[in-house]
Amino acid sequence: MVNKSAKTGLSALLAATVLTGPFAAVPQAAHALTVEDVSADDTDTDEETEYTIEFEIDKELKAGDEIIVKFPAEYKVYKSLKRSDVSLEDDRGGTIDIKSVSVSKTTVYVTVDERVKAGTTLTLTVDKITNPKSKDEYTIKVETSNESSKSHKISIGKSTSSSKTFEVGQSSHEAGAATSLTLGKISLSSSDKLKKGKYIYVDFPAKDMLPKSIDRADVKVNGYKAQNASVTDSDTVRIEVPSGADGDNYIKLEFATSADIQNPSEAGTGYVYKVSYNSRTYQSEKVEVKASKRASFDVALSDKAPGARSSYRMDLDLDAKVSAGTDITVEFPSADMVPPFISDYAVTVNGEQASNVGVSGGKVSFRTPSRFTSSSKLSIVFGLEAFVTNPKTAGTYEMVVTVDKKKYWSKPFDITGSAAPATPVAVDNSTATVGLTKTAAQAVTGLQVGIKALGVPLVRNKDFVEIVLPLEFRVPAYIQPNSVTVNGVAAAYVGVRGQNLLVYPAQDIPVGVPVQVNVLESAGIAAPAAPGTYSIGVYSSEEPGLLFARPVTVVSPNGVSFKANVASFTKQGKTQALAAAPFTVNGHTLMPASFFRDALGMSVTWTKTSARIVSGGTTIQFTVGSKTATVNGKAVTLPVAVQARNNMPVVPLRFVAERTQYKITYYNGNYTVYK
């Protein structure tokens, strides 16, 4: 990843300009911000990239004020820019709330949602900006609601780098080992000097070297503690020049071992560091990383068959003793071996339950337990209840365990035998169903998935049904297995992978039989906030491609729901009795006339033999026993005759709804009427 500010080929605009009001009798200074830097992740021509703009405001911003960035006409700015494409931070690294983002041609308007003090240096990042097609120097302007425009130039399609290399010092050259790091001394260009508050960027040669954050106390610039240090992406560190280094014509960077930097995990001789300052990039000599001295350990499995659910045991002899609270990461050969969630009780270290178990792809991280006795020997066990499965194909595999930043590689182990590749049987899921138990926006809802048949069997505790929910649904990070049933039996395990639910059945599911997956409301899934139609997809772990997808309708929270043959309805969480239960005749639902008054607010009058419904400019007259109604005085044939229940006329629901602009959703006996 190319870094931010220093790689743009620009110097900072160092002073604000004082403007004079053209009609003032006495010149008055306008508030003027200072643009310190403008940079792009990629300065090649015609490339979509992210821009970073650093500027100091001279007058405070209030909630509702705007920051305005004007790109030249040669640029392209994504017209549907969202808040998620823009970020704003203060000079302490704090996030500034953004109320809204809008675009007009090549101008971006960012409305802040909180007060920002005068004198604050802000860092604004804007994604989805496409550079001009021609190499040149371009001027970008920045202003606020309270301060006049200031500009900064950036070179597109041009780069400047030094031909001289600098030295690299390391405390360890072993692959994957923690190391201290010294870069330089780097002699700056004759026109350059370090300036307090400006940024130095360091590009590391591999993406697995940096921690999530770096403490400024662990970084020195020319012998002085950095003013600030931050990890801006997976391989870049941004360092703010401290006052002690102000005016120096060289750079020497020192990272302490406590900065948690690791050598690349792969051995090699061509690793290069890059240091950038004030639009010039300096490159290091080539650095060698040596192969790690592998402390091999055995991996024992309870089942070696491809794709089988298995326990895993690893016995390690460490280079040094570790104690309680030590960080451990176990890396499995592939991400599909590991479920999205593993409980603490499923992993033990020296016989004690691990703590803080977390899953990221094929990596499982945890800590030695609080009752752990200091030892240089570890026995790590993933029990069957961890739901780890073997690779799906036979072969020889290795694992990596990292203990307190030290990597250990396993001896090769074999997955043997062959998983009988089942040929999918042709099945028809054209009438398969997906439904919500509650369709109101933001309501906590259950899911009911009716699969007509599977083309490949599912093995209990190993294979799964995957339900893919749209991003607008709110899905909890963990769902209890007893909140989901498969053919009436609680699931063995439920994994959550982003918006996807992985449902592992507790019983074998053969080919060709119906499968009913019910996710109860206790699972905590919530419908989208916006009414509309959303598509839910259903997959099987054993079949390629989508089994089927079905639309579900989410309605406004003021929708009215009821069930067939139940004499009540629910509106805004409150249940109210009906004069008679709804029922169906020849596929048409009949509702008591009072429903349209009590639930939908229409004007309704009735007798034992007739009913009159008025909504807006529509008047409908019904007669009990007749298949003819009048709509605004014109006779219209009904699908079924009007009946009476409990001395109340019951009339066709859809007939009334269609003429009063209401809509109806139905699934598995549950109705919702809404506008």
C-alpha positions in Angstrom: 0.0 0.0 0.0 1.4 3.4 -0.9 1.3 5.7 2.1 -0.6 9.0 2.5 0.7 12.6 2.6 4.5 12.1 1.9 4.0 10.4 -1.4 2.2 13.1 -3.3 5.1 15.1 -4.5 3.9 18.3 -2.7 5.2 20.5 0.0 2.8 21.9 2.7 1.2 25.3 2.5 2.9 26.9 5.5 1.1 30.1 6.0 -2.5 31.4 5.9 -3.2 34.3 3.6 -4.9 37.4 5.1 -7.7 38.7 2.9 -9.2 42.1 2.8 -12.9 42.7 2.5 -13.4 44.7 -0.7 -16.0 47.1 0.6 -14.7 47.6 4.1 -13.5 51.1 5.0 -10.9 49.5 7.4 -9.2 46.3 6.2 -10.3 43.4 8.3 -8.6 40.0 8.4 -10.7 37.1 7.4 -10.4 33.8 9.2 -8.1 31.6 7.2 -7.3 27.9 7.6 -3.9 26.4 6.8 -3.6 23.5 4.5 -0.6 21.4 5.7 -0.7 18.6 3.2 -2.7 16.9 0.5 -1.9 13.3 -0.5 -3.3 10.4 -2.4 -2.8 6.7 -1.9 -2.1 6.4 -5.6 -0.8 9.3 -7.7 -0.9 7.5 -11.0 -3.1 8.9 -13.7 -6.7 7.8 -14.1 -6.7 5.7 -10.9 -9.5 5.6 -8.3 -7.9 6.3 -4.9 -8.3 7.7 -1.4 -7.2 11.3 -0.7 -5.9 12.6 2.7 -6.1 16.3 3.5 -4.4 17.7 6.6 -5.4 21.3 7.6 -5.6 23.5 10.6 -8.7 25.5 11.2 -8.4 29.1 12.5 -12.1 29.3 13.6 -14.1 26.7 15.3 -16.6 24.5 13.5 -20.0 23.9 15.0 -22.4 21.0 14.4 -23.9 21.6 11.0 -20.9 23.5 9.6 -19.3 22.3 6.3 -15.8 21.4 5.2 -15.6 21.8 1.4 -13.0 20.2 -0.8 -12.9 21.4 -4.4 -11.1 19.1 -6.9 -10.2 20.4 -10.3 -12.5 19.7 -13.2 -10.2 17.0 -14.6 -11.0 14.8 -11.6 -13.9 12.4 -11.2 -15.7 12.2 -7.8 -18.1 9.4 -7.1 -21.5 11.1 -7.1 -23.0 8.8 -4.5 -20.3 9.2 -1.9 -21.4 8.0 1.5 -20.4 8.8 5.1 -18.5 5.5 5.1 -16.3 6.7 2.3 -15.2 9.7 4.4 -13.4 10.0 7.7 -12.3 12.9 9.9 -9.9 12.9 12.8 -8.4 15.5 15.0 -4.7 15.9 15.9 -5.1 13.6 18.8 -6.4 10.7 16.7 -10.0 11.2 17.8 -12.8 10.6 15.4 -15.0 13.6 14.5 -18.6 12.7 13.9 -19.8 13.4 10.3 -23.5 14.2 9.8 -23.7 14.0 6.0 -21.6 13.9 2.8 -22.7 15.2 -0.6 -21.1 15.8 -4.0 -21.7 18.4 -6.6 -19.6 17.7 -9.7 -16.0 17.6 -8.3 -16.7 19.3 -5.0 -17.2 17.3 -1.8 -19.3 18.8 1.1 -18.7 17.2 4.5 -21.1 18.4 7.3 -19.7 17.9 10.8 -22.0 16.8 13.6 -20.0 18.1 16.6 -18.0 21.2 17.7 -14.4 21.3 16.7 -12.2 23.9 18.4 -10.2 26.6 16.6 -6.6 25.6 16.2 -7.3 21.9 15.7 -5.4 20.2 12.9 -7.8 17.9 11.1 -7.1 14.9 8.8 -9.9 14.3 6.3 -9.8 11.2 4.1 -12.1 10.9 1.0 -12.3 7.7 -0.9 -13.5 7.0 -4.5 -11.7 9.9 -6.1 -10.4 9.3 -9.6 -7.2 11.1 -10.7 -7.0 13.0 -14.0 -6.0 11.2 -17.1 -3.0 13.5 -17.8 0.2 13.9 -15.9 0.4 17.4 -14.4 0.3 19.4 -11.2 -3.2 20.0 -9.9 -4.6 22.5 -7.3 -7.0 21.2 -4.7 -8.9 23.8 -2.6 -10.2 23.5 1.0 -12.5 25.8 2.8 -15.1 25.7 5.7 -18.4 27.4 6.4 -16.4 30.0 8.4 -13.1 30.2 6.6 -12.0 31.1 3.1 -10.6 28.8 0.5 -6.9 27.7 0.6 -5.2 25.6 -2.0 -2.5 22.9 -2.2 -0.9 21.4 -5.3 -0.4 17.7 -6.0 1.5 16.0 -8.8 -0.3 13.3 -10.7 1.7 10.8 -12.7 5.0 12.0 -11.3 7.2 10.6 -8.5 10.4 11.6 -6.9 12.7 9.2 -5.2 16.3 9.2 -4.0 18.8 6.8 -5.6 20.8 6.4 -2.4 19.9 3.5 0.0 20.1 3.6 3.8 21.1 1.0 6.3 18.8 -1.1 8.4 19.6 -2.4 11.8 17.7 -5.3 13.4 18.0 -7.2 16.7 16.8 -10.4 15.0 16.9 -11.6 11.4 14.8 -14.7 12.0 11.5 -15.0 10.1 8.5 -14.2 12.3 10.6 -13.0 15.2 10.0 -9.9 17.2 12.7 -7.3 16.5 13.9 -3.8 17.2 14.5 -1.8 14.1 16.8 1.1 13.1 16.4 2.9 9.8 19.1 5.3 8.6 20.8 7.7 9.0 19.1 9.1 5.9 20.5 12.3 4.4 17.7 14.5 3.2 17.6 16.3 -0.1 19.6 19.6 0.1 16.3 21.6 0.1 14.7 19.6 2.8 14.7 19.9 6.6 12.5 18.2 9.2 9.7 20.4 10.5 7.9 19.8 13.7 4.4 18.5 13.1 5.0 17.2 9.6 4.8 13.5 8.9 7.4 10.8 8.0 6.0 7.6 6.5 7.6 4.2 6.7 6.5 1.5 4.2 7.3 -2.0 5.6 8.2 -4.8 3.2 5.5 -7.2 4.3 1.9 -6.9 5.5 2.4 -9.3 8.5 5.0 -7.1 10.3 3.0 -4.5 12.1 0.7 -4.5 15.2 -2.6 -2.8 15.2 -1.2 0.3 16.9 2.2 1.6 17.9 2.9 3.7 21.0 4.9 6.9 20.3 7.1 6.1 23.2 8.5 3.1 21.2 9.5 5.3 18.3 12.4 7.8 18.1 13.2 10.4 15.4 16.8 11.5 15.5 17.0 10.4 19.2 13.8 12.2 20.3 10.5 10.5 21.1 8.1 10.8 18.2 5.3 13.4 18.6 2.9 10.8 17.4 2.9 7.4 15.7 0.1 5.5 14.1 -0.4 2.4 11.9 -2.3 3.8 8.9 -2.7 0.5 7.0 -1.4 -3.1 7.1 2.2 -2.1 6.1 2.6 1.7 6.8 3.5 3.7 9.9 3.0 7.5 10.1 5.3 9.3 12.4 5.0 13.0 13.5 8.2 14.9 13.7 8.9 16.0 17.3 10.2 19.5 18.2 13.6 18.1 19.1 14.2 17.1 15.5 12.9 20.3 14.0 15.4 21.7 11.5 17.5 18.5 11.1 18.7 17.6 7.6 18.6 13.9 8.2 16.3 11.1 9.5 17.2 8.3 11.8 14.3 6.2 13.0 14.4 3.8 15.9 11.6 1.3 16.8 12.0 -0.5 20.1 11.3 -4.2 20.5 8.2 -3.1 22.6 6.7 -1.7 19.4 5.8 -5.3 18.6 7.2 -5.2 15.1 7.9 -8.7 13.7 10.1 -9.8 10.8 8.3 -11.1 7.7 7.1 -14.6 8.2 8.8 -15.9 5.1 12.6 -16.0 4.7 14.1 -14.0 1.8 17.0 -11.7 0.8 15.2 -8.9 -1.0 13.2 -7.1 1.7 13.2 -3.3 1.3 12.0 -0.5 3.6 10.9 2.8 2.2 10.9 6.1 4.1 9.0 9.1 2.7 9.2 12.7 3.8 8.1 15.9 2.0 7.3 14.2 -1.3 10.6 12.3 -1.5 11.0 8.6 -1.0 14.2 7.0 0.3 14.8 3.3 -0.1 16.8 0.9 2.2 19.4 -1.6 1.3 18.1 -5.1 0.7 17.5 -6.9 4.0 17.8 -10.7 4.6 15.4 -12.6 6.7 16.6 -16.0 7.6 14.5 -19.2 7.9 13.3 -19.8 11.4 14.7 -22.5 13.5 11.6 -24.6 13.6 10.7 -26.1 16.9 8.7 -28.9 15.4 5.7 -30.4 17.3 3.3 -33.2 16.6 -0.4 -32.8 15.7 -2.8 -35.5 16.9 -6.3 -35.9 15.4 -9.2 -38.0 16.6 -10.3 -38.5 13.0 -8.0 -38.2 9.9 -10.7 -38.5 7.2 -11.1 -35.6 4.8 -13.8 -33.1 5.9 -14.4 -35.0 9.2 -15.1 -33.2 12.4 -12.0 -33.9 14.6 -10.3 -32.9 17.8 -6.8 -31.4 17.4 -3.9 -31.8 20.0 -0.6 -30.0 19.8 2.3 -30.6 22.2 5.0 -27.9 22.1 8.4 -27.5 23.7 9.0 -23.7 23.9 12.2 -21.7 23.9 11.3 -20.1 27.2 8.7 -20.4 30.0 5.4 -18.6 29.6 2.9 -17.6 32.3 -0.8 -16.9 32.7 -2.3 -14.4 30.2 0.2 -15.2 27.4 -1.1 -14.7 23.9 -1.3 -17.7 21.6 -2.5 -18.0 18.0 -3.1 -21.3 16.2 -3.2 -21.1 12.5 -5.0 -24.0 10.7 -4.2 -24.9 7.1 -7.4 -23.3 5.7 -10.1 -21.0 6.9 -12.9 -23.4 6.0 -11.7 -25.7 8.8 -12.6 -23.3 11.5 -16.2 -22.2 12.5 -16.8 -18.5 12.9 -17.1 -18.8 16.7 -15.4 -21.1 19.2 -16.4 -21.2 22.9 -13.6 -20.9 25.6 -14.5 -24.3 27.0 -13.7 -26.0 23.6 -10.0 -25.1 23.9 -7.7 -26.2 26.8 -4.0 -25.3 27.5 -2.3 -27.9 29.8 -5.7 -29.2 30.8 -7.2 -25.8 31.8 -9.8 -23.9 29.8 -8.3 -21.1 27.6 -9.6 -17.5 27.9 -10.6 -14.9 25.3 -10.9 -17.3 22.4 -11.4 -15.5 19.1 -11.6 -16.6 15.4 -10.3 -14.7 12.4 -10.4 -16.8 9.2 -8.2 -19.8 9.8 -6.6 -18.3 12.9 -7.8 -19.0 16.5 -6.3 -16.6 19.1 -6.6 -17.1 22.9 -4.7 -16.7 26.2 -3.3 -19.1 28.7 -5.8 -19.4 31.6 -5.5 -17.4 34.8 -4.7 -20.6 36.7 -1.9 -21.5 34.3 1.4 -22.6 36.0 4.5 -21.1 34.4 5.9 -23.7 31.9 8.0 -24.1 28.8 5.8 -27.0 27.7 2.3 -26.5 26.2 -0.4 -29.0 25.4 -3.1 -27.3 23.3 -6.3 -29.2 22.7 -9.3 -28.3 20.5 -12.1 -30.6 21.5 -14.8 -31.9 19.3 -17.1 -29.2 20.7 -14.8 -26.7 18.9 -16.4 -27.9 15.6 -13.0 -27.9 13.7 -13.2 -30.0 10.6 -10.3 -31.5 8.6 -9.3 -30.2 5.1 -11.8 -31.5 2.5 -9.1 -33.2 0.4 -6.5 -35.9 1.4 -2.9 -34.6 1.7 -0.1 -33.5 3.9 -0.6 -30.4 6.0 1.2 -28.2 8.5 0.1 -25.8 11.3 1.7 -22.8 12.9 1.4 -21.8 16.5 2.5 -18.4 17.7 3.3 -18.1 21.4 4.2 -14.7 22.8 5.1 -13.6 19.3 7.4 -16.6 18.6 6.3 -18.9 15.8 6.5 -22.7 16.0 5.8 -25.0 13.0 4.3 -28.4 13.3 5.6 -31.6 11.8 3.6 -32.5 8.7 0.5 -34.5 9.3 -1.7 -36.5 6.9 -5.3 -36.4 6.1 -6.0 -39.8 4.6 -8.8 -41.6 2.8 -11.2 -40.0 0.4 -14.3 -38.2 1.0 -16.8 -39.8 -1.3 -17.6 -37.0 -3.7 -21.4 -37.2 -3.9 -22.9 -36.4 -7.2 -25.9 -34.1 -6.5 -29.3 -35.6 -7.2 -31.6 -33.3 -9.2 -34.1 -31.8 -6.9 -36.8 -29.2 -7.4 -36.7 -26.2 -5.0 -38.9 -24.0 -7.1 -41.6 -24.0 -4.4 -39.1 -23.7 -1.5 -39.9 -20.9 0.9 -38.3 -18.2 3.1 -40.4 -16.1 5.5 -40.2 -13.8 8.5 -42.2 -14.3 11.6 -42.4 -10.5 12.0 -42.3 -8.2 9.0 -42.3 -4.8 10.7 -39.2 -2.7 10.1 -36.6 -3.1 12.9 -38.6 -5.8 14.6 -36.8 -8.8 16.2 -37.9 -11.6 13.9 -37.6 -15.3 13.3 -36.8 -16.9 10.0 -38.6 -19.9 8.5 -36.7 -21.7 5.7 -38.6 -24.5 3.9 -36.2 -26.5 1.7 -38.1 -29.0 -0.5 -35.1 -31.3 -0.9 -31.3 -31.5 -0.9 -29.3 -33.0 -3.7 -26.5 -34.1 -1.4 -26.9 -35.5 2.1 -25.8 -33.5 5.2 -23.7 -35.3 7.9 -24.7 -34.3 11.4 -22.2 -32.1 13.3 -20.1 -31.6 10.1 -22.1 -30.2 7.2 -24.3 -27.2 7.3 -27.1 -25.1 5.7 -26.0 -21.5 5.1 -28.6 -18.7 5.2 -27.4 -15.4 3.7 -29.1 -12.3 5.0 -28.9 -8.9 3.3 -26.6 -6.3 5.0 -29.6 -4.3 6.2 -30.6 -7.1 8.6 -29.0 -6.9 12.1 -27.4 -10.2 13.0 -25.9 -10.9 16.4 -22.3 -12.1 16.6 -23.3 -15.3 18.3 -26.5 -17.4 18.3 -27.3 -20.2 20.7 -27.9 -23.6 19.1 -31.2 -24.0 20.9 -32.5 -20.9 19.1 -32.4 -22.8 15.8 -34.1 -26.0 14.8 -33.7 -28.3 11.9 -36.7 -30.5 11.3 -37.8 -29.8 14.8 -34.5 -30.7 16.5 -32.2 -28.1 18.0 -29.1 -27.4 15.9 -25.8 -28.9 17.0 -24.1 -25.6 16.3 -24.8 -22.2 14.7 -22.0 -20.1 13.3 -22.3 -16.5 12.4 -20.1 -15.3 9.5 -20.9 -11.7 8.9 -24.5 -11.7 7.6 -24.5 -15.5 7.1 -25.9 -18.1 9.4 -24.2 -21.6 9.3 -26.6 -24.1 10.8 -25.1 -27.5 11.6 -27.9 -30.1 12.1 -27.7 -32.5 15.0 -29.1 -35.3 12.8 -28.1 -36.7 9.4 -30.2 -35.2 6.6 -30.7 -37.6 3.6 -31.2 -36.8 0.0 -34.6 -35.9 -1.3 -36.4 -35.1 2.0 -37.8 -31.7 3.0 -35.7 -29.7 5.5 -37.4 -27.1 7.7 -35.0 -24.7 9.3 -36.6 -22.4 11.9 -34.6 -19.5 13.5 -36.5 -18.5 16.6 -37.0 -14.8 17.6 -34.8 -15.5 20.6 -31.8 -15.6 18.2 -32.0 -11.8 18.1 -32.1 -11.1 14.4 -33.7 -7.8 13.5 -35.4 -6.8 10.3 -34.0 -3.8 8.3 -34.9 -0.3 9.4 -36.2 0.6 5.9 -39.4 -1.0 4.6 -38.9 -2.8 1.3 -38.3 -6.1 -0.4 -35.1 -8.0 0.5 -33.7 -11.3 -0.9 -32.5 -14.1 1.4 -30.3 -16.8 -0.1 -30.0 -20.5 1.0 -26.9 -22.7 0.4 -25.6 -26.1 1.4 -22.0 -26.7 2.4 -22.0 -29.8 0.1 -23.6 -28.4 -3.0 -22.1 -25.9 -5.4 -23.9 -22.7 -5.9 -27.2 -21.2 -4.6 -30.0 -23.6 -3.7 -32.6 -20.8 -4.0 -33.3 -17.2 -3.0 -36.6 -15.8 -2.0 -37.8 -12.2 -1.5 -39.2 -11.1 1.9 -41.1 -7.9 2.5 -40.4 -5.6 5.4 -43.2 -3.2 6.1 -43.6 0.1 8.0 -43.8 -0.4 11.8 -47.4 0.8 11.7 -48.4 -2.3 9.7 -51.1 -4.5 11.2 -50.5 -8.3 11.6 -52.9 -11.1 12.3 -53.2 -14.9 11.8 -55.8 -17.0 10.1 -58.4 -18.4 12.5 -57.3 -16.2 15.4 -59.7 -13.5 16.6 -57.2 -10.7 17.2 -54.7 -8.4 15.5 -51.5 -6.7 16.5 -50.5 -3.1 15.8 -47.5 -1.3 17.2 -46.9 -4.1 19.6 -50.4 -4.1 21.1 -52.9 -6.9 20.5 -56.7 -6.1 20.1 -59.6 -8.5 19.8 -61.6 -9.0 16.6 -65.4 -9.6 16.5 -64.7 -12.8 14.6 -61.6 -14.7 13.5 -60.4 -14.3 9.9 -60.9 -17.4 7.7 -60.4 -18.4 4.1 -62.9 -19.4 1.4 -61.6 -20.8 -1.9 -58.2 -19.1 -1.2 -59.7 -15.7 -0.3 -59.4 -14.3 3.3 -62.6 -12.9 4.8 -62.2 -10.3 7.6 -64.8 -8.8 10.0 -65.8 -5.3 8.8 -64.8 -3.9 12.2 -61.1 -4.7 11.4 -61.0 -1.9 8.8 -62.1 0.6 11.4 -60.1 -0.6 14.5 -56.9 -1.6 12.7 -56.7 0.6 9.7 -58.7 3.7 10.8 -61.3 3.6 8.0 -64.9 4.8 8.5 -67.0 1.7 8.8 -70.7 1.2 9.6 -72.5 -2.2 9.7 -75.7 -4.0 10.5 -76.3 -7.8 10.6 -76.9 -7.8 6.9 -74.7 -5.1 5.4 -71.5 -3.1 5.8 -70.2 0.2 4.5 -66.5 1.1 4.3 -65.2 4.6 3.5 -61.5 5.4 2.9 -60.5 8.7 1.3 -62.7 9.1 -1.8 -63.7 5.4 -2.0 -67.0 4.1 -0.6 -67.7 0.3 -0.7 -71.1 -1.2 0.1 -71.4 -4.9 1.0 -74.5 -7.1 1.5 -74.4 -10.4 3.5 -74.9 -13.4 1.2 -74.2 -11.4 -2.0 -71.2 -11.7 -4.4 -71.9 -8.2 -5.6 -70.6 -5.0 -4.0 -70.8 -1.4 -5.0 -67.7 0.8 -5.3 -68.6 4.5 -5.5 -72.1 3.4 -6.7 -70.9 1.0 -9.4 -71.6 -2.8 -9.1 -68.5 -5.0 -8.8 -68.4 -8.8 -8.6 -66.7 -10.2 -5.5 -64.5 -13.3 -5.6 -66.6 -14.9 -2.8 -69.9 -14.0 -1.2 -70.0 -11.8 1.9 -70.8 -13.8 5.1 -71.7 -13.0 8.7 -70.0 -14.2 11.9 -71.1 -13.3 15.4 -73.6 -10.8 13.8 -70.7 -9.1 12.0 -70.4 -9.0 8.2 -67.1 -10.6 7.0 -65.8 -9.3 3.7 -62.9 -10.1 1.3 -59.7 -8.6 2.6 -57.8 -8.2 -0.6 -60.8 -6.7 -2.4 -60.9 -3.8 0.1 -57.1 -3.5 0.4 -56.6 -3.1 -3.4 -59.2 -0.3 -3.5 -57.8 1.6 -0.6 -54.1 1.4 -1.5 -53.1 -1.1 1.2 -50.8 -4.0 0.6 -50.8 -7.5 2.1 -47.9 -9.9 2.9 -48.6 -13.5 3.9 -46.3 -16.3 5.0 -47.2 -19.5 6.8 -50.4 -18.3 8.3 -49.1 -14.8 9.2 -50.6 -11.8 7.5 -49.5 -8.1 7.5 -51.5 -5.3 6.1 -49.6 -2.0 5.5 -49.3 1.0 3.3 
